[in-house]
Amino acid sequence: MKVYLTRRYLISASHRLHAPALSDEQNCAVYGKCNNPHGHGHNYAVEVTVSGRASAETGMVCNLMDLDAAVWEHVIERFDHQNLNETKEFAEIVPTTENLAEVVFDKLKQNFHSAHLEKVRIEETSMNSFEYAGGKAPQR
Amino acid sequence: MIYLTRKSEFSASHYYHNPEWSKEENQRVFGKCANLNGHGHNYTLEVTVKGEIDPVTGFVVDLRQLKDILNREVVDAMDHRHLNKEVPEFATKNPTTENIAIAIWQRLDQKLKVAKLHRVRLYELPDLFVDFYGEE
């Protein structure tokens, strides 16, 4: 019987939304306050959902220690207390939370194999959240 | 189709243990949860039912009936209990959040005549929850 397990993590990071293909005026018009050249920051809440059958031996979809270790190594250590614009992952793409959700999903897809990765949901603030399920519609 | 979610809370103790394994193996896999003296959580349960709105009442479900079933099947059975020792489903399997969510679904699905069960979401902690949608 398939169950979905979701674990929530926090990362604090700064970013500036600025698209090199647009003029300064267009960037200002599109991104508003988020285009401030000095950047700004958020406490991002990253929810990682994995799925599978609860193992008969353990009762668990996956060992949380494995999930925590993968998220710690590939997400928290990479992005917590960093300027996202300065990381290699965002050298070519704008660090919107849409893009961050895709980057986090792809990193975990490559590096976490103890259960099926269903989706990554990121709250940028308590008012905005973004979900990415590898291109498919997330389970509700 | 409209979805209604009702929340309830219960507090319970548990531990994780596989009797087929050595003490060391239990400790390695389950960590702090392997302590046989147990530990506890405040669980938050969100039960979502779905259906069409009754044209006479405007309800998808009679909330009083839903509350009564939730209280009888889940809260009375699990609140301030030791899940391993007092809830029959966990006599032989671990009361992980995964297994508790499945057990709650099975308890409700048999008894819930008033609406169709859509999802059981169970929070063990604010940063850890499980969703179960029945057999998929």
HADDOCK unambig.tbl for C-alpha pairs under 7 A between the chains (distance, minus, plus):
assign (segid A and resid 1 and name CA) (segid B and resid 135 and name CA) 5.72 0.50 0.50
assign (segid A and resid 2 and name CA) (segid B and resid 135 and name CA) 6.96 0.50 0.50
assign (segid A and resid 2 and name CA) (segid B and resid 136 and name CA) 6.66 0.50 0.50
assign (segid A and resid 3 and name CA) (segid B and resid 98 and name CA) 6.57 0.50 0.50
assign (segid A and resid 3 and name CA) (segid B and resid 130 and name CA) 6.83 0.50 0.50
assign (segid A and resid 3 and name CA) (segid B and resid 131 and name CA) 5.95 0.50 0.50
assign (segid A and resid 3 and name CA) (segid B and resid 132 and name CA) 5.01 0.50 0.50
assign (segid A and resid 4 and name CA) (segid B and resid 130 and name CA) 5.40 0.50 0.50
assign (segid A and resid 4 and name CA) (segid B and resid 131 and name CA) 4.90 0.50 0.50
assign (segid A and resid 4 and name CA) (segid B and resid 132 and name CA) 6.35 0.50 0.50
assign (segid A and resid 5 and name CA) (segid B and resid 129 and name CA) 5.87 0.50 0.50
assign (segid A and resid 5 and name CA) (segid B and resid 130 and name CA) 4.30 0.50 0.50
assign (segid A and resid 5 and name CA) (segid B and resid 131 and name CA) 6.36 0.50 0.50
assign (segid A and resid 6 and name CA) (segid B and resid 128 and name CA) 5.72 0.50 0.50
assign (segid A and resid 6 and name CA) (segid B and resid 129 and name CA) 5.24 0.50 0.50
assign (segid A and resid 6 and name CA) (segid B and resid 130 and name CA) 6.01 0.50 0.50
assign (segid A and resid 7 and name CA) (segid B and resid 127 and name CA) 5.48 0.50 0.50
assign (segid A and resid 7 and name CA) (segid B and resid 128 and name CA) 4.57 0.50 0.50
assign (segid A and resid 7 and name CA) (segid B and resid 129 and name CA) 6.60 0.50 0.50
assign (segid A and resid 8 and name CA) (segid B and resid 127 and name CA) 4.56 0.50 0.50
assign (segid A and resid 8 and name CA) (segid B and resid 128 and name CA) 6.36 0.50 0.50
assign (segid A and resid 54 and name CA) (segid B and resid 98 and name CA) 6.35 0.50 0.50
assign (segid A and resid 54 and name CA) (segid B and resid 99 and name CA) 6.99 0.50 0.50
assign (segid A and resid 57 and name CA) (segid B and resid 18 and name CA) 6.80 0.50 0.50
assign (segid A and resid 58 and name CA) (segid B and resid 18 and name CA) 6.93 0.50 0.50
assign (segid A and resid 58 and name CA) (segid B and resid 94 and name CA) 6.73 0.50 0.50
assign (segid A and resid 59 and name CA) (segid B and resid 93 and name CA) 6.83 0.50 0.50
assign (segid A and resid 59 and name CA) (segid B and resid 94 and name CA) 5.50 0.50 0.50
assign (segid A and resid 59 and name CA) (segid B and resid 96 and name CA) 5.82 0.50 0.50
assign (segid A and resid 59 and name CA) (segid B and resid 98 and name CA) 6.83 0.50 0.50
assign (segid A and resid 59 and name CA) (segid B and resid 99 and name CA) 6.21 0.50 0.50
assign (segid A and resid 60 and name CA) (segid B and resid 96 and name CA) 6.48 0.50 0.50
assign (segid A and resid 60 and name CA) (segid B and resid 98 and name CA) 6.31 0.50 0.50
